[in-house]
Amino acid sequence: MLKIMLACSAGMSTSLLVTRMEKAAAEKGLECKIWAVSESALLAEYTADPCDVLLIGPQVRFRLNGIKEQVKNAIPVDVIDMRLYGMMDGAKVLDQALKMLDDWKK
């Protein structure tokens, strides 16, 4: 099962995106756990339930390097494309996560 965590300032704005990503994953026949957390709870959540890919909301992009350090660069971490985030395009954000994981494994 692929585990994708999304983090934003409060974990609220990504909730709709999670729902749309879950729908896109189901349509592709992928078994995924996708969930959202607040940026402040990210380390505790990652420690309790490590994910395979971590996407952060554009509003916390300034924390990208710090977040990579928090997870010890053990997984791919990137900022959700701002246009996709604004449109809440779950399918394309899922594609972004899958590409990140594929590139990470190379």
C-alpha positions in Angstrom: 0.0 0.0 0.0 1.3 3.4 -1.0 1.2 6.0 1.8 1.0 9.7 0.9 0.9 12.4 3.5 0.0 16.0 2.8 1.0 18.8 5.1 -0.2 22.4 5.2 -0.5 25.1 7.8 -3.4 23.6 9.6 -4.2 20.4 7.8 -7.6 21.7 6.9 -7.1 23.1 3.4 -5.8 19.8 2.1 -8.8 17.7 3.2 -10.7 18.3 0.0 -7.5 17.5 -2.0 -7.1 14.2 0.0 -10.7 13.2 -1.0 -10.0 13.9 -4.6 -6.7 12.1 -4.6 -8.4 9.0 -3.0 -11.0 9.1 -5.8 -8.3 9.3 -8.4 -6.3 6.4 -6.8 -9.4 4.2 -6.7 -10.1 5.0 -10.4 -6.5 3.9 -11.2 -6.9 0.7 -9.0 -4.2 1.9 -6.6 -4.3 0.9 -3.0 -3.3 4.1 -1.1 -3.5 5.7 2.3 -3.7 9.4 1.8 -4.1 11.8 4.7 -3.5 15.4 5.7 -1.8 16.8 8.8 -0.8 20.2 10.0 2.8 21.3 9.4 3.3 21.5 13.2 2.1 17.9 13.7 4.1 16.5 10.8 7.1 15.1 12.6 5.0 13.3 15.3 2.7 11.9 12.6 5.6 10.8 10.4 7.2 9.1 13.4 4.0 7.3 14.3 3.0 6.3 10.8 5.8 6.8 8.2 4.7 7.7 4.7 6.3 6.9 1.3 5.8 10.4 -0.1 5.3 13.7 1.5 3.7 16.7 -0.2 3.5 20.1 1.4 1.0 22.8 0.6 2.2 25.9 -1.3 1.5 28.1 1.8 4.3 26.3 3.7 6.8 26.0 0.9 9.3 28.1 2.8 9.6 25.1 5.2 10.6 22.6 2.5 14.3 22.2 3.5 13.4 22.1 7.2 10.8 19.4 6.5 13.3 17.4 4.4 15.7 17.5 7.4 12.9 16.5 9.8 12.3 13.3 7.9 16.1 12.8 7.5 15.8 12.9 3.6 14.5 9.3 3.9 11.5 9.9 1.5 10.7 12.2 -1.4 9.3 15.5 -0.2 8.1 18.4 -2.4 5.7 21.3 -2.7 2.3 20.6 -4.3 2.2 22.5 -7.6 0.4 25.8 -6.8 -2.0 25.6 -9.8 -3.0 22.0 -9.0 -3.5 22.9 -5.4 -5.7 25.9 -6.3 -7.8 23.8 -8.6 -7.8 20.9 -6.1 -6.9 18.6 -8.9 -6.5 15.3 -7.0 -5.7 13.2 -10.1 -2.7 15.4 -11.1 -1.5 15.8 -7.5 -1.6 12.0 -7.2 0.4 11.8 -10.5 2.9 14.3 -8.9 3.3 12.0 -5.9 3.7 8.9 -8.1 6.3 10.6 -10.2 8.2 11.7 -7.1 8.3 8.2 -5.8 9.3 6.8 -9.2 12.2 9.4 -9.6 13.3 8.6 -6.0 13.7 5.0 -6.7 16.0 5.6 -9.7 
